[in-house]
Amino acid sequence: MFSLSKSVVRAGLGRYVTTPPSISSEKPKKVTIKSSEKKRKDALKSITQVDNFIPITRRDLFNALVNKQNFMSQNEQKLLNQLIGGMQHSVIQKMNSTHEKMKEMYDYLNPDKDTYASRHLSQQERIGQETSLLQDLSRILSMGNFREIPKGSLETLLEPHDTKGVRVSVNTRELTTCRVWVRGWAQDVISDKSVVNLLRHKITGWLGMRSQEGGQGEVTASRLILVIRKGSDRKLLLKAFKDVDLMRIEELLPNAKVKMKDFDKKIQVGIISLGAVSLLTKFLVLGSTPLGASWTLLIICGIVLSRTWFGYTNKRNAYLVELMQTLYYNNLANNNGVIVYLTDRAIDERLKQLMIAYSFLLCVPNRRGVMGTSHTVLPPQFYDKTKLKTTIEDWVLKQFELKIDFDIEDALRDLSDIGILRDTRGQLMVSSIEESLNILPKPLYEWSELDRSGVEL
């Protein structure tokens, strides 16, 4: 999704407490195009903030930590591979039970199920099953550093609006369940700020067109998870997408409708009215309408109407082609595959947080006496939660030129769960690598072997 270029403005999508499972059934209020567009942009700003997501591979993090000057001793550098392998094994063990539980709960709600159903859930049982599944899904999404779009912001983004020269609307009353989570975002900026380019930018925005070179200020979510159930359907749809423009999120919904813009409708009504008034005026003044003048007026009106209509159909077809390409190329997983994908992402994010937090707690300067020497038993007087979080974020910014919001609470909780963190009077201490290797399960494989074979970690 996003490159690490400085020309891209990054911010984040942290986490959000779960919201009610359905979109509001109230009839949407009619608003003007400008006010609707402003509301949608304001809603977008409310969900784009600094990101808990760490857009760095585990291998790059490992190399950066090992190569950090005066950070780890040579012995610790050699053992770090094994330690991270043990951490990974521990995280996988904890996630496997959650993964199997979610698969079992989703079995009755999966529209792709191809096995015989021995029993059918009642309406009350199905709702209970769906509620439990969504609760577990929210937790695993939170572990993967996804954030749920608040209900009010989602309703605002789905309001009828103009895009690509057409009017798009979604009847939210047809959606019994509609929830969206996002992670990571990038915003295109206008690199050429000349008067001509800024004017072109404004004109294409007014016309509902998108520049082929980008630079329209679109906010793109790196990953988007959609959970939806339409009307009285008994099945729950799970969808995963990449690189989604959040201002065009309606493209992903099954009940989006494409119509003619209000402006184009007014043009057609105006032409018909003008022609009718002209014919009526001539008839009243002259008592009859000259045949030649009537045909000329009708031909002119027909030409203008046909151009307006064909212009709309061309824009509609272009929108549908882009929609088809989005669904084809940007879809990552569906239904049961989404659960597998999210479990993998949660494991990856948890492991990266453990790697970073443990390394910085292990290498506190005053615990060594001298930077770069082996582990000592000096009391950890340097780090508390706030200092640790700030130090890690500053290092990531300097090392990778990325601004993140490191989830220190989750990282410390995971370190404590696997038994290698001690919190003494608010001061943090971790076990040495040798001690930790005795606590953690044995690695499933050696990282160095996978690295030589070219597998991305």
SULLINUR-V412995 format. One record per backbone hydrogen bond with DSSP energy under -0.5 kcal/mol. NH is the residue of the N-H (numbers start at 0). CO is the residue of the C=O. If there is no record, write none. Layout:
nh->(NH | NH)
co->(CO | CO)
//
This chain:
nh->(2 | 7 | 8 | 8 | 9 | 10 | 11 | 22 | 35 | 36 | 37 | 38 | 39 | 40 | 41 | 42 | 43 | 44 | 45 | 46 | 46 | 47 | 47 | 48 | 48 | 54 | 55 | 60 | 61 | 62 | 63 | 64 | 65 | 66 | 67 | 67 | 70 | 71 | 76 | 77 | 78 | 79 | 80 | 82 | 83 | 84 | 85 | 86 | 87 | 88 | 89 | 90 | 91 | 92 | 93 | 94 | 95 | 96 | 97 | 98 | 99 | 100 | 101 | 102 | 103 | 104 | 105 | 106 | 107 | 108 | 109 | 110 | 112 | 117 | 125 | 126 | 127 | 128 | 129 | 130 | 131 | 132 | 133 | 134 | 135 | 136 | 137 | 138 | 139 | 140 | 141 | 142 | 143 | 144 | 145 | 146 | 148 | 153 | 154 | 155 | 156 | 157 | 158 | 160 | 162 | 163 | 165 | 166 | 167 | 167 | 168 | 169 | 170 | 171 | 173 | 174 | 175 | 175 | 176 | 177 | 178 | 180 | 181 | 182 | 184 | 185 | 186 | 187 | 187 | 190 | 192 | 197 | 198 | 199 | 200 | 201 | 202 | 203 | 204 | 205 | 206 | 207 | 208 | 213 | 219 | 219 | 220 | 220 | 221 | 222 | 223 | 224 | 225 | 226 | 227 | 228 | 230 | 230 | 232 | 235 | 236 | 238 | 239 | 240 | 241 | 242 | 243 | 244 | 245 | 245 | 247 | 248 | 250 | 251 | 252 | 255 | 256 | 258 | 258 | 264 | 265 | 266 | 267 | 268 | 269 | 270 | 271 | 272 | 273 | 274 | 275 | 276 | 277 | 278 | 279 | 280 | 281 | 282 | 283 | 284 | 285 | 286 | 289 | 293 | 294 | 295 | 296 | 297 | 298 | 299 | 300 | 301 | 302 | 303 | 304 | 305 | 306 | 307 | 308 | 309 | 310 | 311 | 312 | 313 | 314 | 315 | 316 | 317 | 318 | 319 | 320 | 321 | 322 | 323 | 324 | 325 | 326 | 327 | 328 | 329 | 329 | 331 | 332 | 334 | 336 | 337 | 338 | 339 | 340 | 341 | 342 | 343 | 344 | 345 | 346 | 347 | 348 | 349 | 350 | 351 | 352 | 353 | 354 | 355 | 356 | 357 | 358 | 359 | 360 | 361 | 362 | 363 | 366 | 367 | 367 | 368 | 369 | 372 | 375 | 377 | 380 | 387 | 388 | 389 | 390 | 391 | 392 | 393 | 394 | 395 | 396 | 397 | 398 | 399 | 400 | 400 | 401 | 403 | 404 | 405 | 407 | 410 | 411 | 412 | 413 | 414 | 415 | 416 | 417 | 418 | 419 | 420 | 421 | 423 | 423 | 424 | 426 | 427 | 428 | 430 | 435 | 436 | 437 | 437 | 438 | 438 | 439 | 449 | 450 | 451 | 452 | 453 | 454)
co->(0 | 4 | 6 | 186 | 7 | 184 | 48 | 174 | 31 | 32 | 33 | 34 | 35 | 36 | 37 | 38 | 39 | 40 | 41 | 42 | 43 | 43 | 44 | 11 | 46 | 52 | 53 | 56 | 57 | 58 | 59 | 60 | 61 | 62 | 63 | 64 | 67 | 67 | 72 | 73 | 74 | 75 | 76 | 78 | 79 | 80 | 81 | 82 | 83 | 84 | 85 | 86 | 87 | 88 | 89 | 90 | 91 | 92 | 93 | 94 | 95 | 96 | 97 | 98 | 99 | 100 | 101 | 102 | 104 | 105 | 105 | 108 | 109 | 115 | 121 | 122 | 123 | 124 | 125 | 126 | 127 | 128 | 129 | 130 | 131 | 132 | 133 | 134 | 135 | 136 | 137 | 138 | 139 | 141 | 140 | 181 | 179 | 149 | 150 | 151 | 152 | 153 | 155 | 167 | 165 | 207 | 162 | 258 | 160 | 165 | 256 | 157 | 254 | 169 | 170 | 171 | 173 | 228 | 228 | 20 | 226 | 224 | 146 | 222 | 10 | 219 | 8 | 185 | 217 | 188 | 190 | 193 | 194 | 195 | 196 | 197 | 198 | 199 | 200 | 201 | 202 | 204 | 203 | 210 | 185 | 217 | 218 | 243 | 183 | 182 | 240 | 180 | 238 | 178 | 236 | 176 | 173 | 228 | 229 | 108 | 227 | 225 | 332 | 223 | 329 | 221 | 220 | 242 | 218 | 243 | 244 | 245 | 247 | 248 | 249 | 252 | 168 | 166 | 256 | 260 | 261 | 262 | 263 | 264 | 265 | 266 | 267 | 268 | 269 | 270 | 271 | 272 | 273 | 274 | 275 | 276 | 277 | 278 | 279 | 280 | 281 | 282 | 287 | 289 | 290 | 291 | 292 | 293 | 294 | 295 | 296 | 297 | 298 | 299 | 300 | 301 | 302 | 303 | 304 | 305 | 306 | 307 | 308 | 309 | 310 | 311 | 312 | 313 | 314 | 315 | 316 | 317 | 318 | 319 | 320 | 321 | 322 | 323 | 324 | 324 | 325 | 239 | 239 | 237 | 333 | 334 | 334 | 335 | 336 | 337 | 338 | 339 | 340 | 341 | 342 | 343 | 344 | 345 | 346 | 347 | 348 | 349 | 350 | 351 | 352 | 353 | 354 | 355 | 356 | 357 | 358 | 360 | 363 | 363 | 364 | 364 | 367 | 369 | 366 | 366 | 378 | 383 | 384 | 385 | 386 | 387 | 388 | 389 | 390 | 391 | 392 | 393 | 394 | 395 | 395 | 396 | 395 | 401 | 50 | 403 | 405 | 406 | 407 | 408 | 409 | 410 | 411 | 412 | 413 | 415 | 414 | 414 | 428 | 421 | 426 | 422 | 423 | 382 | 421 | 419 | 431 | 432 | 433 | 434 | 434 | 435 | 435 | 445 | 446 | 447 | 448 | 450 | 449)
//
